[in-house]
Structures are given as structure tokens and as C-alpha cells.
Amino acid sequence: MYRPHRLTLLLALLAITAGCMSSLAMTASAEAAPAERKAASHRKPVKYCTKVRLPSGRPVLRPKGCIQLCKRSVRKGKQHRVVWVRCNRPVRPPRVAPHISGLLSGSGEGTTAAVPAEVMKSTFAATTIARSSGAAAPGGGTAKTLILYDTTGAYGWMGELYAMSTANLASRFGSWKSMPVANYTAGTLDAYTATIYIGSTYDEPLPDAFLDDAYKTTKPVVWIYDNIWRMASRHVDFQAKYGWQWWQFDTSDVSSVTYKGVKLDRSLLNRGGIMQYAALDPAKVTTLATATRADGTTLPWAVRSGNLTYIGENPFTYTGETDRDLAFVDLLFDALAPATPERHRALIRLEDITPNSDPADLKAVADALYKRRIPFGFGVSPQYRDPKKVQGTTTTLTLAQTPQVVAALKYMQARGGVMINHGFSHQYGSVANPYDGVSGNDFEFYRVTENTDHTLNFAGPVPEDSPAWAKGRMTSANAAFAAAKLTAPKIFEFPHYTSSVNGYDAAKAMYPTRWERALYFSGVMKGGAVDYARPIGQRFPFVVRDVYGSAVLPENIGSYEPEAFYQFPIHPVADILNGADKNKVVRDGFASFYFHPFWGPGPLEQALDGLTARGWTFVSPTSLS
């Protein structure tokens, strides 16, 4: 029998791979073509750095490969001579098809979830207006962020997904505006506090106006991953100004990135490479974070010189709760709110409460929290359904039919609890979605199927999906609360953190705040058709206002899970505390977790006391929204 809400572990924080990089050096004959010989002899730019051999057979290659200049052997009559020619980019790395990487909300890295072929081939009929700008999160600052992203090539659509992730984070600091970098016009960045460019497409054509403005501005510029070579190529004094020069992408196994003395995790599935440097002047350059290879050697992960911060890889790929993307999050403070003081707050949510819950369990965990004067939230689905009679003979149960559960909910409120709407029934229809149709086990606002190996297919919106249908589910939930003489909650949490765009829009219209991780889909930022085959998932280290326009409270260190569940490993209290330790690198961030009351107060008390001892201060969700 399934434990309620284990599947919340399953929120796939989609990580779209940035692709694998190849070795820099390319082999070629010493007999260069006439055009190549002419280019070399005149020291003009060439596309690639080429390894050549002298008649002795000895390779000629500048010791650190393709940097600003590369050795070329040029034949003149019977003589060979070595000249230097300028390289304008690293060798083009091969790209691999993106996929959904099942990185779990509660237990780190899991198996890959798939989008089925029928979804991959088409988009759903739903359309959306462009969400290309947004307001500050509750309590956010007054900064204005310009976000530029790539759009060309076979995987140009990834740029929009990464831009949405960036925009969600930027809302913590103030308002934001996004656009394809191709649309940039001269002087645009002057109106913003800082500019963030996400280089996700190798050799994306960048407007000269952007390259010039980014080079001459005194405002912060954060440059992520690809195409820094275009800046260096256009401005020949790049190295003299910034004190560093790009070299090539290092695709060695890197499993950790150290930031502020804390070792953050990096998935070995990530083969996209990290930029290496041909030159780095410590008098001009600050190394902000360091990546460690399997052999113990290191390379810079992020550097800053003057107003330019460069992140040597895409921090949005293959992310987890203790991941190196936390370093990127904290670096945003330097660009957008450098005077922010250190502060570490915590949130706790009790999860998957239904009319079928045990009132004694609910009261016991509420007492454990109240004893410590810790405010908390608790998610309730007001209708319980078991259409297949998996757990008994009851098929439908409401709060109005279970006065003892209602009394327990009021008891929890009296002890500092804030009730959250966790869907109407936390399941869908009378079908397995994907497991057994039982409330707490299945998705409600999205269709999911299970494979024989227990991996999941995120098939897309349910057949009835529409703004009216989603609003109807939420309205029915409110009516069920009212029938039990309970005030309808002001905060919403999607079952298993998953919905269509219509669901997210309905939630925004009915609730001022959501409390969850979330999915974002291709087409949401640029407008037009929503492509549910191209999603990205995100967890938040602080309160944001996401691209759907809702305030979203963070849940970023998962849940207590002492037993393995199919492909999902255990996630004990030690993992919750480890996640909190890693998240402390974010100077004004949260450690937010959830707990199922049926586990009893013991492990909850361990987690609460451990977080308190580490300097985390618990706050009420109502203080944030």
C-alpha cells in the first residue's frame, strides 16, 4: 500500500543538458591549403586552432591550446616556420539531445522521467500571452534586471527555459525584463540595474550593440557559459581590461564546486564542460568559486573582474538540493543587492492531510511544533477518493463527513498552523495517475503514466484541461472547506507540484500565493503555443514572483522519507540537515522542508532541533506572502 504523497518526491526539477564538449585540439595535415597558409602568414583570424606536425613529426601546439593565438606550421618552399594566428572560439562541442533528468525534491538524483512520443511530436492547443516581464516578489527590492537569452540552432528553445529560471530568481531583487539577445538594441542595458546574459547556444550570433554596451558599461554584467569569445574577439583589449582570457571547455569529471568554503554538489551526468582560462591575473581577477576534478586538481568555476562576472558553465543543468547552482543564486546578490545582510530563515509544512488522515497523528506533530514555538503550514486536500477501493471500501470522503479530522485541523490552527489548499482530491478521476487513483498518491492537474521500470511519463495536461476546469477544482475545494465550517486557505500547493499553464493561471486568480516547486514550459515567456514536451522545473531558495505572476514560497530541501519508494532512495533527517547546510551559502535564503504526519513526531523533532541549532529561524508562511 502506498504511503500518501510519496510522489511529491517526484517533482522532476527538469535539467536540460547543455551538451557535451569535445577535446579542443583538431588534427590536420601539415600541408595547409593555400587559403589557410595565406591567412596564417597574415595573422588573420581563423575559425579553429589546428594541431600540425613539422617534418620531424613533432606536434606544434601552444602549450595551453587554442587561446588568443595558436601556432601554425607554414610551409615556404622546403622550409617550415611557426607563426601565431588568432583563434576566435573554441572548437565547436557536439550537442546531445536534451532530456528530462529526474532530480527529486526529497532525495537527490533519481531516474530519468520521459516525455512520451505523442507529446514530443505536438504542442497542446493552449496558448499564452508573452510573460516577458515581471514585478518584484513580496518583500523584494527595487532593482531592475535585464535578461538576455539565445534562440538559434536546434536547441535554441532552451534559452527561453533558462531565461524563465533566471527571471524567477531575479524577482527576489525587483522587477525584470527579458528578450532574445538578437533583439537587443544599443543603449538598452542603461535602463537596468544589471544585465544577465545566458549563453546556452554555442556561437549564437550576438549583436555588436550588445557586445559594445556590455563592454563599456560600468553596471554589473553577469555572463553565463557560451559565447564569451565573441566579446573577446570584438574587443581586442579584453584580456588587458579584465585580466583573463578564455581557453577551452574542460569536460573532466567534476563532482563538486566550492563556494564560500562550502563544497556544493555537481552531477557527473553533466558533460557540458566548464570553461578553462588561458590567462588569469590574480591582481585583476577574483575567483568566486572553484570546481574540483576527480584527480583533485581545480579550475575556476566563476570569476569576477570589475563589473563583469563570468560563470563558466550553465548552472541550471542537472540541479539538486545541494547543487552548485546555489553559488550562482548567491552571486546574484552581488549584482542586484550587494548590501543585503546575512539572514537564514526556515519553513516547515505538514503534508498530504485528507479526510482519511488520523487525527491523533495530526495533533501529535502539532504539539511537537507548538512546544518549540515554531509556526508551520499544513497542506489539506478536502476530498479523499479511492475509486478503485485500493485501501478499503470507501470511495469518497469529505471533511464535512469527518468531524474528528476537522477538529484536529482547528487544533493545528490554534497551535500556530496555517492551512494550505493542496488540491481538491490530490488524484484524477477513476484512473491510475500514475499509481492507484488514491488521494495523496496521484497527480490531479496533469496526466502522468508509469513505465514497467517505475519511471514516469509526464504525458501533458489532462483531457479536460482549461482555465475553467482548473478553477472549478479549486472552487470545489473551497466549497468543501466551507461545508466543514473552515475558512478557505489563502495559499495553494499543486499536488506533486505539477500543473498545466491553465492551472497556474487559475491559481494566480484565486490565491495570492503558492508554496511549492514548479514547472515552466516552452512558449510561456515568448508567448504563443505552449509546448508541454519542453519543460523545466525549478526549486527556489527564497520567495519569488514567478513568470506566472504568483508569489511562490520556497520548498528546497525536500521531505523526511525513511523508506525507499521504487526508484526513490531514502531521505533521512541527515539529508535534510545537509541540504540546509549547503543552502546556507545563500546569504538571505531559506531552508524549507515538508513532513508527513503519519511518521510521528520523533523524526520531525530531530529535524527541527537540528535546523535551530544550525542557526535557522522558523517563520510563518503568512509573514512572507
N, C-alpha and C positions, 0 to 999 in steps of 0.2 A: 504494500500500500504506500502510496506516495505521501511524503511529508508536504504540507502546504507550502507553496511559494518557493520550493527549491529552484524553480525555473527562473526566479529573479537573478539567480547566479548567471543565467544565460544571456543577459543583455550583452549582445555582441558589440563591443566597442570596436567598430569596424576599423581595421587598419589597412589602408590601401598601400600596397608595396610600391616603393619608389623605384624598384627595379634593381638589377644587379649591374655592377660596373666591371668592365674588363680591365686587363692589365694595360698600362699606358703605352709601353713600347710596341711598335709595329715593325715587323721585319720587312726589308726590301732589298733589292739588288743595289750594289754599289754603282751600277750603270744607270744613273738617273736620266730621266727623259730630258730632252733639250729644254723644254719649258721649265722643268724643275731646276735644271742647272742654272738657267738664266735667273730664276727667282732667287736661288741660293747665292749666286755670285753678287746679286744686287742687294742682298739682305732684306728682301721684301717679305711680308707676311706669307706664311703657308698654313694650310689647314692643320696639319698634324706634324708631330715630331717623329722622325723616321730613324730607326736604327740601321746603320750601314756598316760595311766592313771595308777596311783597307786591303790592298793586295796580300798583306801578311795574314789576313784572316782575323785580325784583332778588331773586335767591335769598337766603334767610336760613338760614344753617347755621353753627354754631360752627366756627371755623377748623380745628379738628382733628377734626371729625366727631363720631361717636357715642362719647362718653366717659361721664363721670358724669352730665352734664347736657347737654341739647340744646335749641337754640332752636326754638320753635314759634310760628307766627303764629296768633293767636286773634282772631277777629272778634267785635266787640261793637258791635252796631248797624252804623254805616257806618265805624267805626274799626277799625284793625288794631293790635294790640300784640304785642310779642315777649315770651315768657315762657320760663323754663327748666323742663324736666321731666327726670326721671331715666330713664336708659337702663339696662336690666338685662342686656343681652347684645348682642353684635354681630349684624349681620344673618346669618341662617342661610345658611351657604355650601352650594352644591349639592354633592352627593356623586356620585362616579362609581363604577361597578362595579370592585371590586378585581381585580387581575390578578397573574400571576406575572411579575416582572421579572427577566430572566436576567442577574444580576450575577455575574460569573465569578470563580472562585477564583484564576485566574492572570493575567487580562488585563483587569481593569476591567469596563466595562459592555458587555454583549452584547445579542443579540436576545432577544425575549420568548419564553419557553417556555410552552406551553399545557397545560392540563388538559383532556382530551377530554370531549366532551359526555356520554358514558356514565358517566364518573366524576363529573362535576358533578351528575348527577341522583340519585345514590345514595351511600350510605355502605357500606363493606365490613362484613362480619359481625363483624369483630374488635371486642372491647370491652376496655376498660382500667379499672382502678381509678383513682380520682382521685389525681393527683400534685400535691396542693395544698400540700405542704410538703417541705422537703428539708434535708439536712445540709450541712455545710461541705465545700469541696473539700480535697484533700490540701494541707496547709500553710496552709489558710485560717484566718481569725481566729475570734473569739468573738462577733462582732456578731450581732444578730437583726434581720432585716428584715421588715417588713410590706408586702406588695404588694397594692394595691387596683386593680381594673380594671373597665371598663364592660362592659355586657352587652345594652343595649337597642337597638332600632332594627334596620333591615335589615342593617346590618353590625356588629351588636353582638358577633358571634362573633370579630371581630378582636381585641377586648380580651383574650381568653384567649391568643391567639398572642403579643401584645406582653408579656403578663404572664409567659409562659414565657421569652421572651428576657431579661426583667428578672431573673427568678428565677435563670437560669443565671449571669448576671453577679454577682448578689448572693451566690452560693455562695462566691465568692472571699473574702468577708469573714466568712462564718459561715453560720448556719442561716437559713432563710426560711420564711415562711408567706404564702399568697395566698388571696384571697377576692374575689368580686364586691363592688364598693363598696356595692351595695344591701344587702348582708348585714351591713354594719358596725354595731356596737353601741357605745354610749357607753363610753369608757374603754379600748377595745381597744388603741389605739396606745401606751398607757402601758407595756405589757409589752415594747416593742421598742426597739432602739437608734435606728432611723429608720424612717420611712414613705415609700413611693414610691407615688404615685397616677398612673396612666396615663390621661389624658383622651383617649380615642380616639373617643368618640361625642359629637357636638355636642349640648349641652344635656341630657346624661344627668341624670336625677333623682338628686341627691346627698342622702343622709340628713343631717338637721340635726345629728345626733350627730357625724358625721364633720366637717362644716364647723366645728362648735364646738370639737371636740377639736384639729383641725389648727390652728385659730386661736390657741388658748390654750396649746398645748404649748410647752415650751422645747426639745424634742428636734428633730432635723433632719427637715424635711419636704421632699421633692422632688416638685414638681408638674409634670407633663408636659402641655403643649398645652391641650386644651379645658377649658372649664367653670370657669376661674379667676373668671369673672364671678359665679358663684354664691357664692363666698366673699366677694367684694367687695359683693355685693348684701345678703347676710345681715349682714355686719359693716360698718356704715356708716363706721367709722373705719379701714377697711382702708388707705386711702391715707395717713392720718396715721401709722399704725403702721409700714407697710413703706416708705413713701416713693415708691411708684409706683402707677400706675393703668393698667389695660389700655385699649386703644383699639380697634383692628381688626386683621384679618389682612391682611398685605401679600403679594400674590401676584406681585410683581415677579420677574423672572429673577434668581436668586441662585445663583451657581456656586461660592461659597467661603464658609467660615466660619473666622475667625481666632481661634485659641485658643493662649495662651502664646506669641504671636508667630509661630505656625506657621499657614500657610494650608492648611486642610483642604478637600477637595472636597465639592461638593454637586451632585447631578444636576439638570439643567434639566428633566428629566421630572417632577420633584417640583413639583406645582402646589398643594400643600396649604396654603401660606401660612405666614408667620411672624408672630407677634404683634408689633404696634407698641404704643407706650406714649404715653398722653396726658400723663402726668406722670412724671418720674423725677428724684428728688432725689439728686444725687451724694453728698451728705453722709450719706445713709442706705443708698444702693444701690451695690453693686459690680457692674459689667458684667463678666461672666465670659468671654463670647465674643461676637464681633461678626460679623454677616453683611454681605456686600458685594454691592450690586446691580450690574447691568450698567453703569449710568451712573457707578459709583464711589462713590455715596453708601452710607452704612452704617446699620444698625439693630442694637440688641442682639439677640443670639441666646439668651443665657441671663443671668439676673440673680440676685443674692442679696441679701436684706435680712434681717438677724438669722438666724433658723433656717430661713427659707423660701428654697428655691432653685426658680426657675421656668425651665423650658425652653420656649421659645416655639413649638416645633414638635415633631412626633413624630420622634425620632432613629432609629427602626427602619425607616423607609421609604426605599427606593431607596439602599441602602447599598453601599459598595465598600471596597476595602482601604485607601484613603487618605481615607476619608469623615469627615464632621463628627461621626458617632456616636462617634468616638474622644474627642471633648471630653466627651460625656456619660459615657463609661466612666470617664474620669479624675475627673470631678466626684463620682462615687460614693465615691471615696476620702475626699473632704471630709466626707461624711455618715457613712461607716461605718468608716473607718480613717484619720483625719487625720494620725496620727503616722507613717505609712508612709514610710520613707526611699526616695530615688531609687535605682532598680536596673533595669538593662536587660540581659536575657538573650536568647540566641538558640538556635534549634534548627534542625537540618538533617536531612532524611530523604531517602534514596535510594529511588526509586520504581519499581514495576512490574517487579520481578525475578521471572522464571519459570524453569522448567527449560529454556526455549529461549533464555535470555539468553547473551550472550557472556562467558565467564569473564575474558577479557582486559580488557574494559570495566569489570567489577566490581573487579578488582584495581587498575586504574589510578586510579579515583576514590577507592578506599580508601587508596591510597598518598598521594594529594593531601591527604586529611584527616589521616592519621596524621602526615605531615610537619609539619603545623601543630598537632599535639596537640589536634585537635578531635574530641570524641566525636560519634557520629551514630547514627541509626536507619536501617534499610533494610527496606522492605516486600516480602514474598515471597508469591506465590501458588504453592503447591507442586504444582499440576497445571496443565499447559499443554494447551489444547484448540484445535483448528482444525477443527471438524466439517465445514465446507464446503470445506476444503482451499484456502483463500484464499492462504496463504503457502507452500504446498508439499504434500507427500503425507502428512505426519504428521498424524494426527488427535488423538492423545493422548500426552502425555509426562509422566512423573513425575520427581521429584527422585531417587528410587532408581535410575532409568534413566540419570541424567546425573551420574556421579561427579565430572566436572570442575567442574560448577556447584556441587555440594556442597562440593568443596574450596575453591572461591572464596568461598563463604559462610562457611566456617570461617576463611579468611584474613581476611575482613572483621571477623569477631568478634574475632580476635586483635589487630586494629588499632583497637579501641575501638568497633566497631559493635554495635548492639543489634537483633536480628532482630524484625520485626513481622509478624504474620499479616495479609496483605492479601487475605483471602478464599481459598476453596478453588481456584477456577479463574478468577476475575475475568471470567466470562462466564456465560451462562444457556442451558442445553440445547443444541439444534442450530439455534436460530433467531437471526436478527439482532436484537440487543437493545441498541442500535438499529442497529448498523452491519453487522458481518460474522460475529459469533459467535466471533471470535478472542480468546483470553485477553489481557487488558490493554486491549482496545478497548471491551468491552461491560460493561453492568451485570450484577450477579449476583443481588442480593436485591430487585430492583424492576423492574417492566416499563416499558420506555421504547420509543417508536416515533419514527421520523424523518419529518418532512414534506418535501415536494419542495424547499422553500427551505432545508432543513437545520436548521430549528428542530426542537425536540424536544417530544414529548408525554410527560409523566410520567403514565403510564396508571394506576399503582397497584401494589399488591403482585402478585407472580407468582401464578398459579393455585394452586400447591402451598403457598402461604404459611401457616405455622403456627409456633408455638414449637418443635414437634418437628422440622419441616423445617429451620428455620434452625439449630437446634442440631446437626442431622445434618450440615449443610455444614461447620460449624466442627469437629465431631468428626472428619469425614473429613480435613480439613486437618491436624489434629493427628496423625492416623494416618499421613498421608503424610510429615510431618516425622520421625516416629519410624522409619518404614521406611528413611529416609535417614540414620538414626543422628544426628538433630539434635533437640535439646531443643525442645519446643513453645514458641512465644513466649508472653509474658505480656501483650502489648499487641496490640489488634486495630484494624484500619482497614478500614471498609467500602469495597468497590470503588466508585469515583466518589462516595464519601461518602453513599451513599443506601441506605436500608432502610425496611422497614415497622416498626411498633412491635414486632411479634413478633421481628424481627431484633435490634432494640436491646435488648429484654429478654433474648434468648438470649445476646447478647454480655456483658451485665452478669453473668449467671450463670456464664459461663465465663472471663471475663477481667476483671482488676481495673481495666483502663484501656483507653480508646480514644484514637486520635490522629487527629483529623480535624475537619472541619466537619460539621454535621448538619442534618437536617430534623426539624421538630416539627409535629404535626398537631392540628387542632381536635378536642377531646374528651379529649386526654391529661391536661390539668390538671383539668378538671371531672369527668372520668370518664364512662363510658358508651360509646356507639358512637364509633369513630374515623372521622373524615371525611377521607379522603385527598385530597379535592378542595380542602381548605383547609389548606395547609401554609405554614410559614415556615421559611426557612433562616437559619443563623447561623454566623459565624466568631467565634473567641474570641481576645482579646488576652493571656490568661493562663490558667492551669489552673482549670477549673471542675469542679463536680459537677452534671451537668445533670439535667433533670426525669426522665430515665430512670433516674437513680440511679448512673450511671457517672462515674468521673473521666475527664475529657477533656483531652488535651494540645492546645495551640493549633497551628494552621496558619493564618496570617493574612496572608502577603504573596505567596502563590502560587508559581509554578514558572518556571523558565527555559524559554522557548519562542521560538526564533529564527525560526520559520516560521509563517505564518498557517495556520489549520486551519478550513476552511469559514468560519463567521461569527466565529470567534475570532481576534482580532488577535494579532500577535506580542507577546511579553512578555520583553524582553531583560533583561540584568543591571541596566541603568539603572533599569528599573521596579521590580525587587526592592529596590534600594537606596533608591529614592524612597519605596516603601512602608515601609521601615524608618525613614526619616527622619520620616515623618508619624506612625508609631506611637510614636515616642519621646515624644509628649506624654503618654502613659500612664505615670505615674510609676513603676510597678512592672509593666511589661509585657514582652512578648516580640516578637521578630522571628523568625518561623518559616516556613521555605520548604522546597520539595522539588525534587528534581533527578533527571532520568532519566540513568542511567549511559551510555547509548549516545551522548550528546552529547560525551563525552570530558571530561577533567579541566580543560581550559582555561577555559571559562566558569564552572565551579564554583569554581576558584581565584580568579577575579575577584570573584565574589560573596562568598566567604569573606573575602578580604582587605579588600574594601570595607566589610563589616559590622564587622570587627575594628577597622579604622581609625576607624570612627564610634563606637566605644565599646561595642559589643555583646560580651558574653561568652558563648561557647557552652557549653552544659551537656548532660549526658547525659539522655535521656528517663527512665532509671531513677531519677535523682535527684529526679524530680518526682512519681512515682506511688507 
